[in-house]
Amino acid sequence: MEKKEKTKLSVTGNHCVISYFYVIMLVLLLGSCVANNTKGEESAELMSKAVPVWAEGREKEMNLTLGFRGTFNADPHSEAILRVAASTVYRLFLNGEFVGSGPAR
């Protein structure tokens, strides 16, 4: 069985891009952001391998405001898919520009 590495994240305080996560599953699948290479079954497989991220040692605290940042590279004129899963409100920015928010209801 493959052992998964823990992702360490830093808490950026109460003024952050993403707000009010109770239990977040923010998934930046670098593999799914590769231009046009990930389709159908490959995309579903990558999403199934995603792991939730949260501030280490603060899993049971409520009403936290956290910010998470992911870095990936893609060709400038390519199309990419970014999949995000969260249990409460989030706002997503890409290169400093607002992309969207959720969850969709």
VEXTIFI-512426 format. One record per residue (C-alpha): chain; residue in three letters; x negated, y negated, z negated. Coordinates in pm, 1 decimal. Each point is the difference from the previous one (the first is absolute). Example, Ala and Ser with C-alpha at 12.3 -4.5 7.8 and 13.67 -1.06 7.14 Angstrom:
2
{chaine=A	residu=Ala	east=-1230.0	north=450.0	up=-780.0}
{chaine=A	residu=Ser	east=-137.0	north=-344.0	up=66.0}
***
This chain:
105
{chaine=A	residu=Met	east=0.0	north=0.0	up=0.0}
{chaine=A	residu=Glu	east=-133.5	north=-340.9	up=92.4}
{chaine=A	residu=Lys	east=-66.3	north=-237.1	up=-288.6}
{chaine=A	residu=Lys	east=137.0	north=-353.1	up=45.7}
{chaine=A	residu=Glu	east=-208.1	north=-300.1	up=-98.2}
{chaine=A	residu=Lys	east=148.7	north=-261.4	up=-227.8}
{chaine=A	residu=Thr	east=32.4	north=-341.6	up=155.7}
{chaine=A	residu=Lys	east=-112.1	north=-278.8	up=-230.2}
{chaine=A	residu=Leu	east=187.7	north=-325.3	up=36.1}
{chaine=A	residu=Ser	east=-38.2	north=-330.8	up=-169.8}
{chaine=A	residu=Val	east=291.4	north=-188.5	up=-150.5}
{chaine=A	residu=Thr	east=7.6	north=-354.3	up=131.8}
{chaine=A	residu=Gly	east=229.9	north=-146.6	up=-265.1}
{chaine=A	residu=Asn	east=347.2	north=-145.7	up=22.1}
{chaine=A	residu=His	east=-58.1	north=-203.7	up=316.9}
{chaine=A	residu=Cys	east=-29.4	north=249.8	up=276.1}
{chaine=A	residu=Val	east=129.1	north=88.1	up=340.0}
{chaine=A	residu=Ile	east=202.2	north=299.9	up=-109.7}
{chaine=A	residu=Ser	east=240.0	north=-52.2	up=-289.9}
{chaine=A	residu=Tyr	east=194.9	north=202.1	up=-255.3}
{chaine=A	residu=Phe	east=-98.9	north=356.9	up=52.4}
{chaine=A	residu=Tyr	east=126.1	north=240.3	up=-262.6}
{chaine=A	residu=Val	east=-120.1	north=312.9	up=166.8}
{chaine=A	residu=Ile	east=-174.9	north=-81.3	up=322.5}
{chaine=A	residu=Met	east=-93.3	north=228.4	up=275.4}
{chaine=A	residu=Leu	east=-181.7	north=-238.5	up=221.9}
{chaine=A	residu=Val	east=-149.3	north=201.6	up=272.3}
{chaine=A	residu=Leu	east=-242.0	north=-144.9	up=247.4}
{chaine=A	residu=Leu	east=-71.4	north=291.5	up=218.6}
{chaine=A	residu=Leu	east=-311.4	north=-95.3	up=181.8}
{chaine=A	residu=Gly	east=46.7	north=292.2	up=228.5}
{chaine=A	residu=Ser	east=350.3	north=-109.9	up=96.9}
{chaine=A	residu=Cys	east=-128.4	north=-345.1	up=88.5}
{chaine=A	residu=Val	east=-219.0	north=125.4	up=281.0}
{chaine=A	residu=Ala	east=133.3	north=-139.8	up=325.0}
{chaine=A	residu=Asn	east=237.6	north=229.7	up=184.8}
{chaine=A	residu=Asn	east=-194.1	north=308.3	up=-108.8}
{chaine=A	residu=Thr	east=242.7	north=102.2	up=-270.4}
{chaine=A	residu=Lys	east=341.8	north=108.2	up=116.7}
{chaine=A	residu=Gly	east=277.7	north=233.3	up=-108.3}
{chaine=A	residu=Glu	east=-126.0	north=296.6	up=-195.9}
{chaine=A	residu=Glu	east=-344.4	north=-149.6	up=-60.8}
{chaine=A	residu=Ser	east=157.8	north=-307.7	up=-157.8}
{chaine=A	residu=Ala	east=227.9	north=210.5	up=-221.3}
{chaine=A	residu=Glu	east=-296.5	north=211.6	up=-107.2}
{chaine=A	residu=Leu	east=-203.1	north=-306.0	up=-98.9}
{chaine=A	residu=Met	east=292.3	north=-143.1	up=-198.0}
{chaine=A	residu=Ser	east=41.8	north=331.2	up=-184.3}
{chaine=A	residu=Lys	east=-364.8	north=-20.1	up=-111.8}
{chaine=A	residu=Ala	east=40.9	north=-350.5	up=-144.3}
{chaine=A	residu=Val	east=-60.7	north=-53.4	up=-370.3}
{chaine=A	residu=Pro	east=160.5	north=-263.9	up=-223.3}
{chaine=A	residu=Val	east=-217.7	north=-281.4	up=-133.0}
{chaine=A	residu=Trp	east=40.5	north=-189.8	up=-326.1}
{chaine=A	residu=Ala	east=-207.7	north=-187.8	up=-256.5}
{chaine=A	residu=Glu	east=-204.1	north=255.9	up=-193.0}
{chaine=A	residu=Gly	east=113.5	north=39.1	up=-360.6}
{chaine=A	residu=Arg	east=315.9	north=-208.6	up=49.4}
{chaine=A	residu=Glu	east=231.0	north=265.9	up=139.2}
{chaine=A	residu=Lys	east=260.2	north=-32.1	up=-278.2}
{chaine=A	residu=Glu	east=17.0	north=-380.3	up=-18.9}
{chaine=A	residu=Met	east=308.9	north=-166.9	up=138.4}
{chaine=A	residu=Asn	east=50.1	north=-330.3	up=182.9}
{chaine=A	residu=Leu	east=-355.6	north=-23.2	up=129.3}
{chaine=A	residu=Thr	east=-87.0	north=-221.2	up=291.4}
{chaine=A	residu=Leu	east=-287.2	north=150.6	up=195.8}
{chaine=A	residu=Gly	east=-180.8	north=-66.7	up=322.8}
{chaine=A	residu=Phe	east=-153.0	north=266.3	up=219.6}
{chaine=A	residu=Arg	east=-224.8	north=-48.5	up=297.2}
{chaine=A	residu=Gly	east=-91.1	north=244.0	up=271.2}
{chaine=A	residu=Thr	east=-260.3	north=-47.5	up=270.1}
{chaine=A	residu=Phe	east=-2.1	north=174.2	up=335.0}
{chaine=A	residu=Asn	east=-126.0	north=-64.9	up=349.7}
{chaine=A	residu=Ala	east=187.4	north=24.1	up=327.9}
{chaine=A	residu=Asp	east=-62.8	north=-122.8	up=351.3}
{chaine=A	residu=Pro	east=113.9	north=-364.6	up=32.9}
{chaine=A	residu=His	east=258.7	north=58.5	up=273.3}
{chaine=A	residu=Ser	east=124.0	north=338.3	up=-111.9}
{chaine=A	residu=Glu	east=327.2	north=99.5	up=-158.9}
{chaine=A	residu=Ala	east=-10.6	north=137.9	up=-354.4}
{chaine=A	residu=Ile	east=249.9	north=149.7	up=-241.3}
{chaine=A	residu=Leu	east=-13.9	north=-89.2	up=-368.4}
{chaine=A	residu=Arg	east=214.6	north=211.4	up=-230.3}
{chaine=A	residu=Val	east=88.0	north=-132.7	up=-344.5}
{chaine=A	residu=Ala	east=202.7	north=178.0	up=-266.3}
{chaine=A	residu=Ala	east=96.6	north=-170.4	up=-325.8}
{chaine=A	residu=Ser	east=268.6	north=42.5	up=-261.2}
{chaine=A	residu=Thr	east=64.7	north=-370.2	up=-58.0}
{chaine=A	residu=Val	east=-64.0	north=-337.6	up=157.2}
{chaine=A	residu=Tyr	east=-309.1	north=-59.1	up=210.7}
{chaine=A	residu=Arg	east=-122.2	north=-261.1	up=245.6}
{chaine=A	residu=Leu	east=-246.2	north=97.5	up=270.2}
{chaine=A	residu=Phe	east=-256.4	north=-229.8	up=158.7}
{chaine=A	residu=Leu	east=-236.9	north=88.6	up=283.4}
{chaine=A	residu=Asn	east=-297.9	north=-228.6	up=64.5}
{chaine=A	residu=Gly	east=161.6	north=-259.7	up=-225.9}
{chaine=A	residu=Glu	east=328.4	north=-3.7	up=193.1}
{chaine=A	residu=Phe	east=329.9	north=121.2	up=-145.0}
{chaine=A	residu=Val	east=109.4	north=320.8	up=171.8}
{chaine=A	residu=Gly	east=301.1	north=109.1	up=-201.8}
{chaine=A	residu=Ser	east=144.9	north=100.1	up=-333.2}
{chaine=A	residu=Gly	east=195.5	north=283.2	up=-145.9}
{chaine=A	residu=Pro	east=142.3	north=226.3	up=-84.9}
{chaine=A	residu=Ala	east=260.1	north=-24.8	up=274.4}
{chaine=A	residu=Arg	east=348.5	north=29.7	up=-145.5}
***
